[in-house]
């Protein structure tokens, strides 16, 4: 059940009264772990129990977790695993590690969480890799156009031991960040008011010439330029108004982001262009990780593995049952209630887009960034290696059927 629905009978004022008494982390952990709709009495009782359990002993380490947009309304819409990770790590370490969870942009936002982690203001952060690429440019390595053919391929890569060598080690060495886990979707275009009265998009050419918001990723901008989608940098906080007023035609992001960020009321069509990663990830300061000692480091990795596997199933279910990103669309979902039409382009249109912008068809625009990323990774061909790993599984593999693996163990 979506956490906002669980708390629908509790006013914002009452929620913060409980949080003021037992702490926001304990209250969120209690709400996230509750099975059904909550009353104020239920919430207070669960928060008290959670608080007493968490504070029954003095922790060796208290880690500050800055989660950009996540709050009580949206933690179970886009299943990015932040609360589940915090709960599991505290329990797994028997309170040796305590997580201070600070969401809702209170300590950092989509663009700033990465830098605040690098500066030591927070120890762990959750934000999209694309928005984080401004402060950690190596994260662009995930954003070559059409490198991943499916969400299943994304999960397969993040579980692969090869992701250690291609993604995680260079990120840690260059930017001081330990990549823990991520949710997996592929970005499309979320069309606003200018497409409300137009037929559901079925051809790529219907999008040519539109003006669309772009995130912090440099590689994503290259893809949009090659697809004639006029990338315009618009702050995440200003995107809703820009879509509503028609200042922009669309925004490149993924389906569950539309739902969790309350964009659905201003989005008319969610076009499944699938042209590069949409990955709401969690990373940790490598310096903080190194300070934990072997046993607690193992616990962080096991909690990351647990969370990655949980996300894999939970977000696939949420896309269908909570977001409404499916054909046919289920009733009583966020998209259905707001009149958002999913537009699943035919395979020939996706192939056309790939031929227009993917590096294996159109290498020159990518050459400078590809060379830079390859150098940062120690001379490997980052695009080709990830491309090949993403195709190790059958093309029709369902995302929930990808085999979970402990990526930091074994050879690849």
N, C-alpha and C positions, 0 to 999 in steps of 0.2 A: 504494500500500500504506500502511495506517495506520501512523504512526510507532512506536506501541507494538509492533506486530507486527514491524516492522523490527528493533527493539531487544530482541525477546523472548529472544534468547539471551545477552543482556548484563545482568548484575546491576546493580542501582541503584548499588551500591558501586563497581563497575568503571566505570560511566558517569561517576560523579563524579570518579573518579581521572583519567580522560581530560580531563574538563572542568577539573579543577584544574591540569592541565599546559598545556592549550591555550586555556583560557577557555571559559565557558559559551556565549558568542555563536558562537565558531568551531565548537564541538562541535555545537550545535544547527543551525547553517547546514550543516554537513557531513552530519548525519543527515537533515535535511529534503531535501537534494538527492540523496540516494542512491537508486538505483532499486529495490533489492530488500532481502532480509533481510541484516542486517549481523552480522559477527562482531566480537569485541573488536578483533582485528587490523585489520579493515576500518575500523572506527570511528576507531581511533587514527591510521591512515594518512590517512584523509580529513580528520580534524580537524587533523593536522599540516600537510597540504597547504593547507587552508583558512586556517589561522593564518598560514603563511608568505606566502600571497598577500595576505591582509588587512594584514599588518604589514610589507610590503616597502617602504612609504614612509610618511612622517609625514602624517597627515591635516590638512586645514585646519580641519575641524570634527569633533568627536566628539559624537554625539547619543545621549542616554540614552533608551531606548525601554522604557517600563513597560507590560507586557502582563499584565493581571490574572490570569486563570486558566490561561493557556496554558503547557504544559510538554511534556516529551518524549512523554507518552502521548497527547496529544490534538490536536496541531497539524494532523493530517491527518484529523480527524473532522469538526469544524466548520471549513470552509475560509474563514477570515476574513483570510488573506493576510499576516499579520504577518511571518513569516520570509521569504516570497517578496519582500515589499517591501524588507526590509532587504538581502537578497542583491542584488536588482536595483539598488538605489540605490548600494550600494558599487561594484558593477561599472560602472554607468553613469557614475559620477563618477571612475572609475579611482582609487578610494581617497581622493579629496579629502574625502569624507564617510565616516566610519566609524560604524557603529551598535553601541552597547552594548545588547544585548537582555537585559532582565531580566524573566522571566516568573514564573509559578507564585505570584503574589501576594507576591513577595519584596520589592518596593519599593512596590507599590500594589495595591489591590483594586478590584472592580467599582464601588464607591461612591466611592473616594478617588482613582482615577487622574486624573480630570478636574481635581480641585482641586490635586493635586501638579504637574500640568502648568501650571496657572495660576500656581502659586507658584514655578515654575522648578526644582523638584526633579527632574522629568523633562522631556524636550523633546518626546516623542511618546508617545501612549498608545493602547492598545486596550482597549475595554470596550463594553458595550451603550450605545446612546444613551439607553435608558430608565433605566438605573442612573446614567448620567452627568447626567441631567436635574436631579438635585439640585443640582449645582454649576454647571450651565449650563442654566437653565430654558428657554431658547429651543429646546432640543432637543425639547421637548414638541410642537413644530410637526409632528413626524412621526407623532404618536400619536392624531390624531382617529380615532374608530371608523369602520371600513369605508371610509376614504378611498382605500386601495389595494385593488383587487379581486383582485390576484394578485401573485406574486413577479415576474412579467414586468413588471407595472406599476411595481413598486418600482425595478427596474433601469432602466427607461425614464426615470423621474424623475431618478435620480441621475446618469445620463448627460446629461440635458437641460441646455442652457445656462441655462434658466430656474431651475434649482436654484441657480445662482450668486446670483441676485437674491433668491430666496425663502428659501433655507436658508443658504447658505454665507456670503454677505456679512453678513447680520444676526448670525450666530453669531460671526463674526470681530470685528465692531464692538462687540458687546455683551459677549462673553465671552473675547475674545482667543484664539480657537481657529480653526485652519484645518482644515476638514473635508476629509480626503483621499480615503477610500474606505470601502466597507462591504460586508458580506455581507448578503443579503436573505432573510428568511423572515417569515412572518406568525405571530403568537402564537396559541396555543390553550391548552387546559387539559390539564395532565399529571396524571392522577388517580393517587392512591396506593393504599394498602392497603384503604381503604373501598370501592373499586370493583373489587377483584380478583375477587370472586365474582359480580359483576353482569354482565349481558349487555353486549356492546359498545354504547356510546351511539349512538343513531340519531336522537334527538329532543332539541331544545334544553331542553325542560321537564325532562328527566332530570337536568339540571345545576342547575336552580333551587334555591336555598337551600343549596347547598354552600358550604363555607368554603375560600377559596383565597388562596394567597400572591400578593402584588402587589409589583411592583418600585418604583423611585423615581419613575416617571412619574405626574404628576398627572392627565393626560388618560386614561391607562389605567385609573386608579381610577374615574373618572367612568363609563366604559363598563361596568366590572364592576358598579358599583352599579345602573346601569340594567338590566343583565341578571340582577339578583338573584343575584350570585355572591359576595357578602360578602367584599370584599377585606380581607386581613389582612397588614400589613407584617411579613414574616419575613426575617431576614438570609439571604442566599444560602447562607452556610456552615451555617445551621441548617435549611435546607429539607429536606434528605434525611431527617433524624431526624423532622421533623414529618410528612412523608409516610408514613414507615415506621410510626410509632406511631399514626397516625390523628388527630393533633392538628389537621391540616388535611386536607381531602379532596383538594385539588389545588393546583397551582401554575401561574400563567400564565407560560409561556415558550414556546420553540419546540423543534421536534423535535431538531435537532442539538445544542442546548444540553443536552438530557437525556443524549444519548450522550457528549458530550465531558466533561461534569461528573460522569460516573459515577453519574448518577441512575437509569439504566435498571433496576438491581436493585430499586428501590423504586417504580417507576412501573408501573402495570398497564395503563392506557389513555392513548394520546396523541390527544386530541380536537382535530381540525383546525378550530377555531372561526374562525380567520383574522380576528380582530377588530381587531387593530392591529399595527403594525410590530414585528418582532424584528430589530434591526439591530446587529450586532457591528461597530462602526466603528473606524477609526483617525483620530485628529486630531493636529495638531501645534501647538505654541505659535506663534501668529502673530508674536510678537516674534522668536523664533528663526528662523522662515522669512524674515522681513524682513532678518535679519542676514546671510543667506547670499550675497547678490549674485545678479545676473540669471541667469548661466549655471547655477549650482547650484539656483536656484529652479526653472528650467525642468526640470532633472533630477528634482527632487522631484515635479513635476506629471506628467512622463512616466512615472516609476515608479509613481505613483498610478494613472494610466490603465492601465498594464500590469497592475497588481495587480487593479484592478477587473474587467478583462476575464477575468483568470485565475480569480478568485473565481466569476464568473458561471457558467462551465462546471464548475469543480471542485466547487462546493458542490452543484450540481444532481446531479452524478454521485454525490457522497458520500451525499446523502439516499437515493438508490436503493440503492447498492451497499455502503455502509458502515453507515449508520444503520438502514436498513430501513423508511423512512417511505414506504410505497407499498402499493397494493392491486392485485394480490396482492403479498404481502411476499416478498422474496428470502431464501433460507436463508443461514445463516452471517453474518447481519448482527447488529449489536448489539441491535436490538429483538427479532429472532427468537430469539437466544440467551438473552435475558432474559425472554421471554414478554410483551413490550410489544405491545399490540394497537393499531394505528392505527385511529382512528375518523373516517372521512371523512363528515361530515354531508351529507345531500342538499341540493340547491340551495334547496329551499323552506324548509329550516331556517336556512340562512345568511341568506336573505332576511328571515325572521322576526326573526332577531337584529339585522339591519341596521335594520329598521323600529322596533325597540325602542330602539336606542341611537345611531344615526348622526345627526350634526348636521343633515342635510337633512330628516330625519323628526322629530327631537326637538331643536330648536335651543336651547331655554331653558337646560338644564343646562350647555351649552358656552359660553354667551354671554360670561361674565366672562373666561374664559381666551382665547376667540377674540378679544375686544376687546384684551386685553393683548398677545397675540402679533402681532395686526395692527398695533398701535402700534409694537412693537419692530421690525417689518419695514418701517416707513415708511408705513403706511396702506393696504397692499394687503390683500385678503381671502385670507389664507393658506390656509384650508381649501378655498375654492372654486377657487383657482388650482391647488393641487396635485391636487385631485380631477379637474379638467379635464385636466391633463397626464397623469394616470394612465390616462385613457381615450382617449388619442390613438391607441393601438394596438388591434388587434382583441382581443376578450375571450379568444379561444382561443390567443393567442400563447404559445409555449413560452418559459420564461425564458431558455434557452440561445440562443434565436433573436433576442433583442433586439439591435439594432444598437449596438455600442459607439461613443461619441462623446467627443471631448475637450470636456468641459463648459465649460471656461474660455475656449474660443475660440468666436467666432461670436455671433450675436444670437438671442434667443428672444422 
